Amino acid sequence: MANKTLYELQSENVRKTYFFLVIFSLILFLIGYFFVWYFNWGTTGIIILVVIIFLYNWIAYENSDKIALASVNAIPADPSQFYVLHNVVEEVSIAAGIPKPKVYIMNEAQPNAFATGKDQNHATICVTTGLLSITNREELQGVVSHEIAHIRNRDILLMTVVGIVAGLIILARDVMLRSMFWGIGGRRRDRDEGGNVIFLIIGLVLSILAPLIVMLIRSAISRQREFLADATGAYIIRDPEALASALEKIGSYTKPMRVSSEATAHMFISNPFGNVEKLFATHPPIEERIKRLRALSRNM
């Protein structure tokens, strides 16, 4: 990973995006097929299911940023009210050689930030009011450089699409479990009991395992990309200490975010839920990130 060029990493992320769209589409199809079988919708149901999955993937690809921003109640940052933030985003964008992203704000006490969008020309950076309240200009620049790095490295499409599709799979899991426990009664007794039991077991296992698989994949992708974005951002502004200092302040805040969800947690610069089990952690430990940044600082 460390020996790959930026262009190789960017191409790899594009391939990963399409690969995971295919994998998640298959998972969604298997979950959807259970509903088709359960409600006896036949061939028509399968055709409708395929069309729905295709449309969902297209919508997720084209509107991933809008969906992500709406899910956390983010709004455009007024340039006059948030002049410093806009100025920092513009400065770092110029240094990184990309167009200035749109700038959004979240009315949230937890210090945090994320980037979203499908490419460099359709990107958005969102920060919380809590981040603005505790960071100085250099530290804010460090956080923004991290998010700009995600944009330049083409992480944002992969991370956003994974979040959108993961959210749908988690929702489908919940609907499936409710349908199974509400509908197992009379209407199923008219069909072959042995087949019912087999399909119900498959449906139950699938509904539990699919979200777990998504979370593991999402977490592994996010942890890997966070280290790279830290290093890339530090090189963009030539100041690893700025992000290290910001991460110290972010890590000292212990209250969870009010509006985040399981599907979008991996998009933020720091896990909005705080410390979680290592297997399902969406971010590397902040202490390790700070250690690497300060080691980088000594070598610059």
N, C-alpha and C positions, 0 to 999 in steps of 0.2 A: 504493500500500500504506500509506504513512504517513498518508494523509488518511482512511482508512477508520476507522469506529468499531469498538469492541471487539465489539459485537453483529454487525456486518457480517463481521468477521474470523471470529467463531465460526461463523456460518452458512456462510461460505465453506469452512471446514474440514470441516463436516458434509457438504457437497456433494462436496468432494474425496474424502472417505472412500468414499462410495457410488460415485463415478465410478471410483476406482481399484479398488474391488472388482469392478466390471463389466469393466474393462480386464484385470485380472489373471485373472479368470475366463475370459475369451476366450483369453488366452495359455495358461492351464492346459488349456483344452479342445483347443486346437490340438496341444499336446504330448501330451495323452491320446489324441487321435484317431489320432496316429501309432502308438501302442501298439495301439489297436483294429484299425487296418489291418494292422499288422505281424503280429499274432497271429491275424488273421482271426476276430475275435469278432463281427462283424456288428452288426445293429441292437440286439441285447441288450447288447453291449458299449457302444454309444453311450448307451443308456438308463442303464446302470450308471454310466458316466462322468459324465453330467449330475447324477445323484443324489449322487454322491460330491462333486462340486464344490459343489453346493448345501449339503450337510451341512458341508463344510469351512468355507465362508464363515460359516455360522451358528455353528459352534463357535469360529471365529476371532473373531467379533464378541462372543459371550457370554463367552468365556474367554480373551481376549487377554492380560489381566493375569496370570492364572495361568500361561499358557504362557511368557510373557516372564520371569517371576520364576523359574520352574523351570529355564529354559534357562541361567540364570547362578548357580544354586544359592543363591538368596537365601532367607533365613529371617526370620520376624517378629522385630523388635527388642524385646527384653525391656524393658518400661518402667522397671524398677528399675535395670537395668544401663546402659541408654541414656537416662537421665532427661533430660539436657540436650538430646539430639536430639529426643525427644518434645516437650519444652517449646518448642523453637524451631519445630518443625513446627506446633504448636498456635497459637503467637503469630502466625506468618506467615499461617496459614489464616484466623484472625480478621481480620487486617488486610486480607486479600484478599476476605473475605466469602464463603468457601466452607467446607463441612464439612471437618473434619480428616481428611486421608487416612490410610490404614493406613501403618505405618512398617516397612520391612524393612531388613535389613543384609546385606551381602556380605562374607565373609571374604577380602578382596582388598587387596593392598598398594598397588595403583595408586589414587590419589585420584580418585574419580569418583562420579557419581550419575545417576539417571534417574527419570522418572515414567511410570506406565502406568495403564491402566484404560479403561473405555468412556465414563465421564462423571464429573462432579464428585462424585456420590454413590457411585461405585464406583472410587475412585482410590487409588493406592499410590505412595509415594515410597520409593526404595531408595538407600542410600548405602553406600560401601565403608568398611571399617575404616581403610583408608589415608587417606581424606578426613578422618575424625575425628581421626586422629593428627597431622595437619599444620595444621589450621585452628583459629583461635580462635573464640569464640562469634559475633563479628560476621561473620567470613568464612563460617562455617557458615550463618548466617542469610542471607547473600547467595546461597549455592548453593541453599538451600531455597527462597528467593524465586523463583529462576529456575525451579525445578521446579514450584512452585505456579503460576507464570505459565503454564507449559505446560498445566496442568490447567484454569485459568480460561479460557484462550484456546481450549480444546477441541482442542489439538494431540495429546493423548495417544492418542485412539482412532485417528486417522489414522496416527501414527507407529508404533503398536503393530501395527495391522492390516497396514501395509506391510511391517513386519518379518516377521510370521508368514507372509504370502503369498509374500514374496520368498524366505524360507527354503525353502518348499515347491517353488517354481520352480527354485531352485538344486539341490535334491535330485532333482527330476524330470529336470533336465538331466544330472546325473551318472548316474542310472539309465538314461536313454535312450542316452547314449554307450556305456555298458557293454553294454547289450542289443544295440546295433547292431554292435559289434565282436565280441561273443560269438556272435551269432546270424546273421550274414551268410552263413554256410556253406551246408550241404546243403539245409536246408528251404526256402531261398529260391530255389534253382536250379530248382525245379519250377514257378515262376511266371514271368511275362513279364519277361525281363531288362531291357528298356528301361524298363518301368514301375518295376522295382525300383530302378534307378539314379536315376531322377527323384525317387522318394519318399525314397530314402536321402539324397539331396542336400538335399531340403527339410527332412527331419528333422534333419540335421546342422546346417544353417544356423539353423533354429529353436532348436535346443538351445543354440547358442552365443549367438545374438542376444537371446533372451528374458531371460536373467539380466542381460545388459549393459543392456538397456532398463530393467529393474527398478532396477538400481543407479543409473543416471543420474537416473531419476525420484525415487528415494528420496533421493539426495544433494541434488538441487535443492530438494526440499521441506524437508529438514532444515536446510540452510544458511539458507534464508529464515526459518524459524521460530526459529532460534537467536538471531538479532539481535533479533527482536521480543520473545522471552522475556527476554533480557538487559535490555532497556529496561523492559518491564512489571514485572519483578521489582524493578528499581531503584526504580521509582515506588511499588511496594507498601510497601517498607520505608524509602523516602526516603533511601537510602544507596547510590549507585552504586559508591562506593569499596570497599564490603564485597565485592561480587562481583568487582570488578577485582583486588583483592588476592588473593582466593581463586584466580582464574584464573591469576595469576602463579605461584602455588605449584603448581597443577595442571599448568601448562605446563612447569614445570621438571623434572617427573618423566618420565623417558624410557623406562622399561621397559614393554613391552606388557602388557595385561591377560591373565590366564591363561585365563579362561573365556568371553570374548566371542567372537562369531562375526560373519561378514559380514552376517547377517540382522538383528542387533540393534545393530550399532555406531552407527547414527544416533540411537538413543534416548538415549545418554549425553550428559552436559553437555560432555564432551570426547572426541574420537575415541580409543577404547581401543587402537587400533593405532598411534597416533602420527601422524607426517606421512605423507601419501599424495599421489598425483598430484592436482592441483587438479580435474581433470575428475570424478574419482570421490570427492572428499573429501566426507565427510558433515557436516563442520562448517566454518564460516569460520575463518580463521587466528585463533588466540588473541590475537595482538598487535593485530589489527584490532578485536577485540571489546573489549579493554582500552582501546584508544584511544577508541572510541566511548563507553564507559562514563565515562571521565574527562572527556570533553568534555561529556557529560550532567551530570556532577557540577558542573561550572563554571556550568551554566545553571540549576541547581535552586536 
